[in-house]
Amino acid sequence: MTLRQTVGFGMVETYPPPRLSDIRTPGRFLRWLARSQPKRILAGAFLGTTWMIGLIVPPWLLSKAVDEGLIPGDLGRLVEWVAALIGVGVLTAYLSIMRHRTMTRIRMDGAFRTVTAVNRHATVLGATLSRRVTSGEVVTIGIGDVGAVAMALTMAGPGFGGLVAYAVVVVLVFAISPLLAIIVLAGVPVLAGVVGPLLKRLNHTGTAYRQRQGVATARIVDIVGGLRVLSGLGGKDVFARRYRADSAALRVEGYRVGAVSSWIAACGVGLPALFLAVVTWIAARMAAQGTIRPGDLVAVYGYVGLLVIPVFQFIEAGESLSRALVAASRIVRFLNLAPDRSTGTGAAPPRPSELHEPRSGVRIAAGEFVALVGARPAEAEAVIERLGGFAPSDATWGGVRLDAIDADELRRRIVVADNDAYLFAGAFREVVGGADDASVLAAVDAAAVRDVVEALPDGLNTRIRGRAANLSGGQRQRVRLVRALLADPEILLAAEPTSAVDAHTEAAMVDGLRRARSGRTTVVTTTSPLVLDRADRVMFLVDGVVVATGTHAELLTGESGYRAVVARTAGEAAEVRR
């Protein structure tokens, strides 16, 4: 079973997918994430508000303790106000814990919802994914963009709470001094507005950084994935130099982002502190002149000092939103990618039927074992893609166009087994998708991989690493064939299923494949004489079009171009064996 097949199997839908209207713009996508958990968002706003109000109460209590207890020397009143101060502190601490828990849940929900949407769409894209998006881009979405988007959602609670706290502080300060209230009312927006140009700059530099990050990640993923091949070809140093150049360019962009971010962080801390100093100086002069009481001075200092938190939160929210919009734009671009082929809702033929691909002229009768030979191997593999419904074409199955058939049914009954299909990590039995030992071992024997299983320390329970890195290339190819056989499709389309094994193993694999697939349609692309000699029919393609059809022996005798292709393959195989 290939990664593409997961489209045909039921996925656990933990979260509903976004609608088309939800992924038109980054802002719509962020709103969708927020709307998807309204109760939690409201709870976060409520807890954020009560927590911020809880922080406002202590300065008021402290002012009362000074004016009614400390200055008059009334110890009883002082104890009362101090006790109230302790009680409010405990309650505020509890509200802070609950607020943080709720914000964490909001962030995790947003992250999981985004990951689910991306994974679901990657499955829908199928073969289109590798042609339209680099692996590095997908990795960067997972490790960077998802977190940035989720973090922005946590600003809902503190942001609303900060606005309420700001309004309450203005009212309380107005009761002490209208002049101070006007200063507070005008000063906070000015502080937040100073950071506006920096946020625009962060958005611009963040976009450039994100693009270079995708390029660098794609490069390193390609290097790691093809390290053995690169080392064998002597290309490792070339790609390493390219990665160093990409990394250096990314570092320069990172410095630019870091410079803007540091200024935003400095403003978030420094400007409120400067504002606090100015307001405190004015309030202190008013207290010295007797315009306000000493307790009022303490209260004003506490209120304005408290505003440091919402102002910092406003600035932090702006920075988080800026980063989230950059990240969401990449996610939205990914979610708007369309598969190369459209999916229908019609029914497939009720019984085994002929496959026909008009562009190439390939016709596959039900139950046949057919080999496709291309003057260029990519031409035969392109036919496989179209016959499997993974590329746009007019291909039909029993007279029904493939693009009109329901995707789930198509993937269940037709399987395309790529030669480089991904092998996930897990126990051997899990990697191949087998349910019971008998079926797994039967497929193991058919794919001539019994020797590999017996050599594994725990047999079928041995853990295989991601991409089957602890197996050789030929062993991985046989494991992929086991997985395809266990899927037991009505039609199996296999691309070069025996290209990485020796002649003895290849003969055993093709014989096992024929036995296991007896009476069902099987199509392979190959130029191996061992496989071709065992096929019911062989189709020779030139420029992607069938120019000759017959048995292997017939084509060797009557088609010079076919003979040249097969002879070249046989010669290369002999050279490898020597």
C-alpha positions as CSV (number, residue, x, y, z in Angstrom):
1,M,0.0,0.0,0.0
2,T,1.5,3.3,-1.0
3,L,1.0,6.7,0.6
4,R,-1.4,7.6,-2.2
5,Q,-3.8,4.8,-1.1
6,T,-4.6,6.4,2.2
7,V,-7.2,8.4,0.2
8,G,-9.1,5.2,-0.2
9,F,-9.1,4.2,3.4
10,G,-11.2,5.8,6.2
11,M,-9.4,8.6,8.0
12,V,-10.3,9.4,11.6
13,E,-11.8,12.8,11.2
14,T,-11.1,14.4,14.6
15,Y,-11.7,17.9,13.2
16,P,-13.9,18.9,10.3
17,P,-12.1,20.4,7.3
18,P,-12.2,24.2,6.6
19,R,-14.6,25.4,3.9
20,L,-13.4,27.0,0.7
21,S,-14.4,30.4,2.1
22,D,-12.2,29.8,5.2
23,I,-9.0,29.4,3.1
24,R,-9.3,32.3,0.7
25,T,-7.1,34.6,2.8
26,P,-4.8,34.2,5.8
27,G,-7.2,36.4,7.9
28,R,-10.1,34.1,7.1
29,F,-8.1,31.1,8.0
30,L,-7.2,32.6,11.4
31,R,-10.9,33.5,12.0
32,W,-11.9,29.9,11.1
33,L,-9.5,28.6,13.8
34,A,-11.0,31.0,16.3
35,R,-14.6,30.2,15.4
36,S,-14.0,26.5,15.7
37,Q,-13.6,26.7,19.5
38,P,-16.0,29.5,20.5
39,K,-16.6,28.3,24.1
40,R,-13.0,28.0,24.8
41,I,-12.3,31.4,23.3
42,L,-15.1,33.0,25.4
43,A,-13.7,31.2,28.5
44,G,-10.2,32.6,27.7
45,A,-11.6,36.1,27.3
46,F,-13.5,35.8,30.6
47,L,-10.6,34.5,32.5
48,G,-8.2,37.0,30.9
49,T,-10.6,39.8,31.9
50,T,-11.1,38.7,35.5
51,W,-7.4,38.1,35.9
52,M,-6.6,41.6,34.7
53,I,-9.3,43.1,36.9
54,G,-7.8,41.1,39.8
55,L,-4.5,42.8,39.2
56,I,-6.2,46.2,39.3
57,V,-7.8,45.6,42.7
58,P,-4.5,45.4,44.8
59,P,-3.5,49.0,44.1
60,W,-6.9,50.2,45.2
61,L,-6.7,48.0,48.4
62,L,-3.2,49.3,49.0
63,S,-4.3,52.9,48.8
64,K,-7.1,52.2,51.3
65,A,-4.6,50.5,53.6
66,V,-2.4,53.6,53.5
67,D,-5.2,56.2,53.9
68,E,-7.4,54.4,56.4
69,G,-4.9,52.3,58.3
70,L,-1.3,53.3,58.0
71,I,-1.6,57.1,58.1
72,P,-4.2,57.3,60.9
73,G,-2.4,54.5,62.8
74,D,-5.5,52.3,62.9
75,L,-4.0,48.8,63.2
76,G,-7.4,47.0,62.9
77,R,-8.3,48.6,59.6
78,L,-4.7,48.0,58.3
79,V,-5.0,44.3,59.1
80,E,-8.4,44.2,57.3
81,W,-7.1,45.7,54.2
82,V,-4.0,43.6,54.2
83,A,-6.1,40.4,54.6
84,A,-8.3,41.5,51.7
85,L,-5.1,42.1,49.7
86,I,-3.9,38.6,50.4
87,G,-7.2,37.1,49.5
88,V,-7.3,39.0,46.2
89,G,-3.8,37.8,45.5
90,V,-4.7,34.1,46.0
91,L,-7.8,34.5,43.8
92,T,-5.8,36.3,41.1
93,A,-3.2,33.5,41.2
94,Y,-5.9,30.9,40.7
95,L,-7.4,32.9,37.8
96,S,-3.9,33.1,36.2
97,I,-3.5,29.3,36.3
98,M,-6.9,28.7,34.8
99,R,-6.3,31.4,32.1
100,H,-3.0,29.8,31.2
101,R,-4.6,26.4,31.0
102,T,-7.3,27.7,28.7
103,M,-4.9,29.5,26.5
104,T,-2.8,26.4,26.2
105,R,-5.9,24.4,25.1
106,I,-6.7,27.0,22.5
107,R,-3.2,26.9,21.2
108,M,-3.1,23.1,21.0
109,D,-6.5,22.9,19.4
110,G,-5.5,25.4,16.7
111,A,-2.3,23.6,16.1
112,F,-3.9,20.1,15.8
113,R,-6.7,21.5,13.7
114,T,-4.2,23.1,11.3
115,V,-2.1,19.9,11.2
116,T,-5.2,17.8,10.5
117,A,-6.2,20.2,7.6
118,V,-2.7,20.1,6.1
119,N,-2.4,16.3,6.4
120,R,-5.8,15.7,5.0
121,H,-5.1,17.9,2.0
122,A,-1.7,16.3,1.5
123,T,-3.5,13.0,1.2
124,V,-6.0,14.5,-1.3
125,L,-3.2,15.9,-3.4
126,G,-1.7,12.4,-3.7
127,A,0.9,12.3,-6.5
128,T,0.4,16.0,-7.1
129,L,2.1,16.8,-3.8
130,S,5.6,16.0,-4.8
131,R,5.2,17.8,-8.1
132,R,3.8,21.0,-6.7
133,V,5.4,21.3,-3.2
134,T,8.9,20.5,-2.0
135,S,9.3,18.2,1.0
136,G,11.2,21.0,2.7
137,E,8.2,23.3,2.4
138,V,5.9,20.7,4.0
139,V,8.4,20.3,6.8
140,T,8.6,24.0,7.4
141,I,4.9,24.3,7.6
142,G,4.8,21.6,10.2
143,I,7.7,22.9,12.4
144,G,7.2,26.6,12.0
145,D,4.0,27.9,10.5
146,V,1.7,25.7,12.6
147,G,3.2,27.0,15.8
148,A,3.1,30.7,14.7
149,V,-0.6,30.4,13.8
150,A,-1.5,28.6,17.0
151,M,0.3,31.1,19.1
152,A,-1.7,34.0,17.7
153,L,-4.9,32.4,18.9
154,T,-3.7,32.7,22.6
155,M,-3.9,36.5,22.2
156,A,-7.7,36.3,22.3
157,G,-7.9,36.1,26.1
158,P,-5.2,38.5,27.2
159,G,-6.1,40.9,24.4
160,F,-9.7,41.3,25.5
161,G,-8.7,41.4,29.1
162,G,-6.2,44.1,28.4
163,L,-8.8,46.3,26.8
164,V,-11.2,45.9,29.7
165,A,-8.4,46.6,32.2
166,Y,-7.4,49.7,30.3
167,A,-11.0,51.0,30.4
168,V,-11.3,50.2,34.1
169,V,-8.0,52.0,34.9
170,V,-9.1,55.1,33.1
171,V,-12.3,55.2,35.1
172,L,-10.5,54.7,38.4
173,V,-7.8,57.3,37.6
174,F,-10.5,59.8,36.5
175,A,-12.1,59.4,40.0
176,I,-8.7,60.6,41.4
177,S,-7.7,63.2,38.8
178,P,-9.3,64.0,35.4
179,L,-5.9,65.3,34.2
180,L,-4.2,62.0,34.9
181,A,-7.0,60.1,33.3
182,I,-6.7,62.1,30.1
183,I,-2.9,61.4,30.1
184,V,-3.5,57.7,30.6
185,L,-6.3,57.7,28.0
186,A,-4.2,59.3,25.3
187,G,-0.8,57.8,26.3
188,V,-1.6,54.1,25.9
189,P,-2.7,54.3,22.2
190,V,0.3,56.4,21.4
191,L,2.6,53.7,22.9
192,A,0.9,51.0,20.9
193,G,0.9,53.2,17.7
194,V,4.7,53.7,17.9
195,V,5.2,50.0,17.2
196,G,2.9,50.0,14.1
197,P,5.7,50.7,11.6
198,L,7.9,48.1,13.2
199,L,5.1,45.5,12.8
200,K,4.8,46.3,9.1
201,R,8.6,45.9,8.8
202,L,8.4,42.6,10.6
203,N,5.7,41.3,8.2
204,H,7.9,42.2,5.2
205,T,11.1,40.7,6.6
206,G,9.3,37.7,8.0
207,T,7.9,36.8,4.6
208,A,11.4,36.9,3.0
209,Y,12.8,34.9,5.8
210,R,10.1,32.3,5.6
211,Q,10.7,31.9,1.8
212,R,14.4,31.3,2.3
213,Q,13.7,29.0,5.2
214,G,11.6,26.8,2.9
215,V,14.4,26.7,0.3
216,A,17.1,25.8,2.9
217,T,14.9,23.1,4.5
218,A,14.1,21.6,1.1
219,R,17.8,21.4,0.4
220,I,18.7,19.7,3.6
221,V,15.8,17.2,3.3
222,D,17.0,16.4,-0.3
223,I,20.5,15.9,0.9
224,V,19.6,13.7,3.8
225,G,17.1,11.7,1.7
226,G,19.7,11.1,-1.1
227,L,22.9,11.0,1.0
228,R,23.9,7.5,-0.1
229,V,23.3,8.3,-3.8
230,L,25.1,11.7,-3.5
231,S,28.1,10.0,-1.8
232,G,28.3,7.4,-4.5
233,L,28.2,10.0,-7.3
234,G,30.6,12.3,-5.6
235,G,27.9,15.0,-5.4
236,K,27.7,15.4,-1.6
237,D,30.2,18.3,-1.5
238,V,28.4,20.1,-4.3
239,F,25.0,20.0,-2.5
240,A,26.7,20.8,0.8
241,R,28.2,24.0,-0.7
242,R,24.7,24.9,-2.0
243,Y,23.2,24.3,1.4
244,R,25.9,26.5,3.1
245,A,25.1,29.3,0.6
246,D,21.4,28.9,1.3
247,S,22.1,28.8,5.1
248,A,24.2,32.0,4.9
249,A,21.5,33.8,3.0
250,L,18.9,32.6,5.6
251,R,21.2,33.8,8.4
252,V,21.3,37.3,6.9
253,E,17.5,37.4,6.7
254,G,17.3,36.0,10.2
255,Y,19.4,38.9,11.5
256,R,17.0,41.3,9.8
257,V,14.0,39.6,11.5
258,G,15.8,39.5,14.8
259,A,16.7,43.2,14.6
260,V,13.0,44.2,14.1
261,S,11.9,41.7,16.7
262,S,14.4,43.1,19.3
263,W,13.2,46.6,18.7
264,I,9.6,45.5,19.2
265,A,10.5,43.7,22.4
266,A,12.4,46.7,23.6
267,C,9.5,49.0,22.9
268,G,7.2,46.6,24.7
269,V,9.2,46.9,27.9
270,G,10.8,50.3,27.6
271,L,8.0,52.5,26.5
272,P,5.5,51.5,29.2
273,A,8.3,52.0,31.8
274,L,8.9,55.4,30.5
275,F,5.2,56.2,30.5
276,L,5.0,55.0,34.1
277,A,7.8,57.3,35.1
278,V,6.1,60.3,33.5
279,V,2.7,59.7,35.0
280,T,4.3,58.9,38.5
281,W,6.3,62.2,38.4
282,I,3.1,64.2,37.6
283,A,1.1,62.4,40.3
284,A,3.9,62.9,42.8
285,R,3.9,66.7,42.2
286,M,0.1,66.7,42.6
287,A,0.5,64.8,45.9
288,A,3.1,67.2,47.1
289,Q,0.8,70.1,46.3
290,G,-2.0,68.4,48.1
291,T,-4.2,68.0,45.0
292,I,-4.4,64.2,45.6
293,R,-3.9,62.1,48.8
294,P,-0.8,60.0,49.4
295,G,-3.0,56.9,49.0
296,D,-4.1,58.1,45.6
297,L,-0.5,58.5,44.6
298,V,0.1,54.8,45.5
299,A,-3.0,53.8,43.6
300,V,-2.1,55.8,40.5
301,Y,1.4,54.2,40.5
302,G,-0.2,50.8,40.8
303,Y,-2.8,51.4,38.1
304,V,-0.3,52.8,35.6
305,G,2.3,50.2,36.5
306,L,-0.4,47.6,35.8
307,L,-0.9,49.0,32.3
308,V,2.6,47.8,31.5
309,I,1.0,44.4,31.2
310,P,-1.8,45.2,28.7
311,V,0.5,47.5,26.7
312,F,3.1,44.8,26.4
313,Q,0.3,42.3,25.5
314,F,-1.0,44.6,22.8
315,I,2.5,44.9,21.3
316,E,3.1,41.2,21.7
317,A,-0.3,40.4,20.1
318,G,0.6,42.6,17.1
319,E,3.9,40.8,16.7
320,S,2.2,37.4,17.0
321,L,-0.5,38.4,14.6
322,S,2.1,39.6,12.1
323,R,4.0,36.3,12.3
324,A,0.7,34.4,12.1
325,L,-0.4,36.1,8.9
326,V,2.9,35.3,7.3
327,A,2.6,31.7,8.4
328,A,-1.1,31.4,7.5
329,S,-0.4,32.7,4.0
330,R,1.9,29.7,3.4
331,I,-0.7,27.3,4.9
332,V,-3.5,28.8,2.8
333,R,-1.4,28.6,-0.3
334,F,-0.9,24.9,0.4
335,L,-4.6,24.2,1.2
336,N,-5.6,25.9,-2.1
337,L,-3.5,23.6,-4.2
338,A,-5.7,21.5,-6.4
339,P,-5.0,17.9,-7.5
340,D,-3.8,17.4,-11.1
341,R,-7.0,15.4,-11.6
342,S,-10.5,16.1,-10.5
343,T,-12.4,13.5,-8.5
344,G,-15.9,12.4,-9.3
345,T,-18.7,10.7,-7.5
346,G,-19.7,8.1,-10.0
347,A,-19.5,4.3,-9.5
348,A,-16.7,2.2,-10.9
349,P,-17.5,-0.8,-13.2
350,P,-19.2,-3.5,-11.0
351,R,-16.9,-6.3,-12.3
352,P,-13.3,-6.6,-13.6
353,S,-13.1,-4.6,-16.8
354,E,-10.7,-3.3,-19.5
355,L,-8.4,-0.3,-18.8
356,H,-7.9,2.0,-21.7
357,E,-5.5,5.0,-21.9
358,P,-6.2,6.8,-25.3
359,R,-3.1,9.1,-25.3
360,S,-0.7,6.1,-25.3
361,G,-3.0,3.6,-26.9
362,V,-2.6,1.2,-24.0
363,R,-5.4,-1.4,-23.5
364,I,-5.3,-3.8,-20.6
365,A,-7.8,-6.6,-20.5
366,A,-9.2,-7.8,-17.2
367,G,-7.0,-10.5,-15.6
368,E,-3.9,-9.9,-17.8
369,F,-0.3,-9.7,-16.6
370,V,1.1,-6.9,-18.9
371,A,4.5,-5.3,-19.1
372,L,5.1,-1.8,-20.4
373,V,8.5,-1.1,-21.9
374,G,9.4,2.5,-22.8
375,A,12.3,3.7,-24.9
376,R,12.6,6.1,-22.0
377,P,11.4,4.5,-18.7
378,A,9.7,7.8,-17.6
379,E,7.2,7.4,-20.5
380,A,5.9,4.0,-19.2
381,E,5.7,5.4,-15.7
382,A,3.6,8.3,-17.0
383,V,1.2,5.8,-18.5
384,I,0.9,4.1,-15.1
385,E,0.2,7.5,-13.5
386,R,-2.7,8.1,-15.9
387,L,-4.1,4.6,-15.7
388,G,-4.1,4.9,-11.9
389,G,-6.0,8.2,-12.0
390,F,-3.1,10.3,-10.6
391,A,-2.6,12.5,-13.7
392,P,-5.1,14.2,-16.0
393,S,-6.1,12.0,-18.9
394,D,-9.1,10.5,-20.8
395,A,-8.4,7.1,-19.4
396,T,-11.4,4.8,-19.0
397,W,-12.2,1.7,-17.0
398,G,-14.9,-0.4,-18.4
399,G,-16.0,2.6,-20.5
400,V,-16.2,4.9,-17.5
401,R,-13.8,7.8,-17.2
402,L,-11.5,7.5,-14.2
403,D,-12.0,11.1,-13.3
404,A,-15.7,10.5,-13.0
405,I,-15.3,7.7,-10.4
406,D,-15.5,8.2,-6.7
407,A,-11.9,8.6,-5.4
408,D,-12.3,6.2,-2.4
409,E,-13.6,3.4,-4.6
410,L,-10.9,4.1,-7.2
411,R,-8.1,3.9,-4.6
412,R,-9.6,0.7,-3.1
413,R,-9.7,-1.2,-6.4
414,I,-6.7,0.3,-8.3
415,V,-3.4,0.6,-6.5
416,V,-0.3,2.3,-8.0
417,A,2.8,0.9,-6.3
418,D,5.7,3.4,-6.7
419,N,9.2,2.2,-6.7
420,D,10.1,4.9,-4.2
421,A,6.9,4.8,-2.1
422,Y,7.5,6.0,1.4
423,L,7.9,3.3,4.1
424,F,6.8,4.5,7.6
425,A,8.5,3.5,10.8
426,G,7.1,0.7,12.9
427,A,7.1,-3.1,13.3
428,F,7.6,-5.0,10.0
429,R,4.0,-6.3,10.1
430,E,2.7,-2.7,10.6
431,V,4.9,-1.3,7.8
432,V,3.4,-3.7,5.2
433,G,-0.1,-3.3,6.6
434,G,-0.8,-7.0,7.2
435,A,-3.5,-8.1,9.6
436,D,-2.4,-11.7,10.5
437,D,0.8,-13.7,10.2
438,A,-0.5,-16.1,7.6
439,S,-1.4,-13.3,5.1
440,V,1.8,-11.4,5.8
441,L,4.0,-14.5,5.3
442,A,2.2,-15.5,2.1
443,A,2.9,-12.0,0.7
444,V,6.5,-12.3,2.0
445,D,7.0,-15.5,0.1
446,A,5.5,-14.1,-3.0
447,A,7.9,-11.1,-2.9
448,A,10.9,-13.3,-2.2
449,V,11.6,-11.5,1.1
450,R,11.4,-14.5,3.5
451,D,15.2,-14.4,3.9
452,V,15.1,-10.8,5.1
453,V,12.3,-11.5,7.6
454,E,14.1,-14.5,9.0
455,A,17.3,-12.4,9.4
456,L,15.5,-9.7,11.4
457,P,16.1,-10.1,15.2
458,D,12.4,-10.2,16.1
459,G,11.0,-11.4,12.8
460,L,7.7,-9.7,11.9
461,N,7.8,-7.7,15.1
462,T,11.2,-6.1,14.3
463,R,11.0,-2.4,14.2
464,I,11.8,-0.8,10.8
465,R,13.0,2.8,10.8
466,G,11.4,5.6,8.8
467,R,12.1,5.1,5.0
468,A,13.3,1.6,6.1
469,A,16.7,3.1,6.6
470,N,17.9,-0.2,8.2
471,L,17.2,-2.1,5.0
472,S,19.1,-2.2,1.8
473,G,17.7,-0.8,-1.5
474,G,16.7,-4.2,-2.8
475,Q,15.2,-5.2,0.5
476,R,13.1,-2.0,0.6
477,Q,11.8,-2.8,-2.9
478,R,10.7,-6.2,-1.9
479,V,9.0,-4.8,1.2
480,R,7.1,-2.4,-1.0
481,L,5.9,-5.3,-3.1
482,V,4.7,-7.1,0.1
483,R,2.7,-4.1,1.0
484,A,1.2,-3.8,-2.5
485,L,0.2,-7.5,-2.5
486,L,-1.4,-7.3,1.0
487,A,-3.5,-4.4,-0.3
488,D,-5.0,-7.0,-2.6
489,P,-6.4,-4.6,-5.2
490,E,-8.4,-5.6,-8.2
491,I,-5.8,-3.9,-10.4
492,L,-2.2,-3.5,-9.5
493,L,0.0,-1.0,-11.4
494,A,3.6,-1.4,-10.3
495,A,6.5,0.8,-11.5
496,E,9.8,-1.0,-11.8
497,P,9.1,-3.5,-9.0
498,T,12.3,-5.5,-9.4
499,S,14.9,-2.9,-10.6
500,A,17.1,-3.0,-7.4
501,V,17.6,-6.8,-7.0
502,D,19.8,-9.5,-8.5
503,A,18.7,-11.8,-11.3
504,H,18.0,-14.8,-8.9
505,T,15.8,-12.7,-6.6
506,E,14.1,-11.0,-9.5
507,A,13.1,-14.3,-11.0
508,A,11.6,-15.4,-7.7
509,M,9.8,-12.1,-7.2
510,V,8.1,-12.1,-10.6
511,D,7.1,-15.8,-10.3
512,G,5.7,-15.1,-6.8
513,L,3.9,-12.0,-8.2
514,R,2.3,-14.0,-11.0
515,R,1.1,-16.6,-8.5
516,A,-0.3,-14.1,-6.0
517,R,-2.0,-12.1,-8.7
518,S,-3.4,-15.0,-10.8
519,G,-6.7,-14.0,-12.4
520,R,-6.3,-10.3,-11.5
521,T,-5.1,-7.4,-13.6
522,T,-1.4,-6.6,-13.1
523,V,0.6,-4.1,-15.0
524,V,4.4,-3.5,-14.5
525,T,6.8,-1.1,-16.1
526,T,10.2,-2.7,-16.7
527,T,12.9,-3.4,-19.2
528,S,14.1,-6.6,-17.5
529,P,14.1,-9.7,-19.8
530,L,13.4,-11.9,-16.8
531,V,10.1,-10.0,-16.1
532,L,9.2,-9.5,-19.8
533,D,9.6,-13.2,-20.5
534,R,6.9,-14.0,-17.9
535,A,4.3,-11.4,-19.0
536,D,1.2,-12.4,-20.9
537,R,1.7,-9.4,-23.2
538,V,4.4,-6.7,-23.6
539,M,3.7,-3.3,-25.0
540,F,6.6,-1.2,-26.4
541,L,6.2,2.5,-26.2
542,V,8.1,5.2,-28.2
543,D,7.4,8.8,-27.3
544,G,4.8,7.6,-24.9
545,V,2.7,5.8,-27.6
546,V,2.4,2.0,-28.1
547,V,4.2,1.0,-31.4
548,A,4.3,-2.7,-30.9
549,T,2.5,-5.4,-28.8
550,G,3.2,-9.1,-28.4
551,T,5.1,-11.6,-26.3
552,H,8.6,-10.9,-25.3
553,A,9.9,-13.5,-27.8
554,E,7.8,-12.0,-30.6
555,L,9.0,-8.4,-30.0
556,L,12.6,-9.5,-29.8
557,T,12.2,-11.0,-33.3
558,G,10.1,-8.3,-35.0
559,E,10.9,-5.0,-33.3
560,S,14.5,-3.7,-33.5
561,G,13.9,-0.7,-31.2
562,Y,12.5,-3.1,-28.5
563,R,15.4,-5.4,-29.0
564,A,17.9,-2.5,-28.5
565,V,16.2,-1.4,-25.3
566,V,16.1,-4.9,-23.8
567,A,19.6,-5.7,-24.9
568,R,20.9,-2.6,-23.3
569,T,19.2,-3.5,-20.0
570,A,20.5,-7.0,-20.1
571,G,24.1,-5.8,-20.8
572,E,23.9,-3.3,-17.9
573,A,22.7,-6.1,-15.6
574,A,25.5,-8.4,-16.7
575,E,28.0,-5.6,-16.1
576,V,26.7,-5.1,-12.6
577,R,26.9,-8.9,-11.9
578,R,30.5,-9.0,-13.0
